Amino acid sequence: MILLLSALEFNDKNRIKMTKLIIDAANEKIFLMLINKDNIYSITHENTKINYEKLILLIEGFISSKKINYNDLSEIYINRGPGSFAGIRNSLSIVKAIFLAKKIDYYCYSLRDFEASENTKYENIPNLCDKYQIKKNLINPIY
């Protein structure tokens, strides 16, 4: 029994995490997207004060509805603005808390960072962050 538990722990620790979460609360709608090797899921919510106050609940509800948990996330991409001050502030705070609790790396991007690119769809954000060398775990909001 102990050997089986050790094997399960080893598999869980060494499991390849490939799911990426994109959060954009800076624009007209709160936008969330999950990208993994097989699927892309997205959802939007109204950009209101009430939704900013429960943003973490919206994120948790979205990822759990896709049978994903924080341990499955490899990276988080967050829009740092320009846009809604409250949306940017709340989303950055949440991502920083997730980083501190789960050690999931995050990238703070701005659509301005990708102005030279012709293909700035949300599903391309991870590749664009690599291409334009967006620094990992650095918060520099644009309000």
Secondary structure, DSSP 4 states (H G I P E B T S, - for coil): -HHHHHHHHHHHHTPPP-EEEEEE-SSSEEEEEEE-SS-EEEEEEE--HHHHHTHHHHHHHHHHHTT--GGGEEEEEEE--SS-HHHHHHHHHHHHHHHHHH--EEEEE-GGGGTT-S---GGGHHHHHHHTTPPBT------
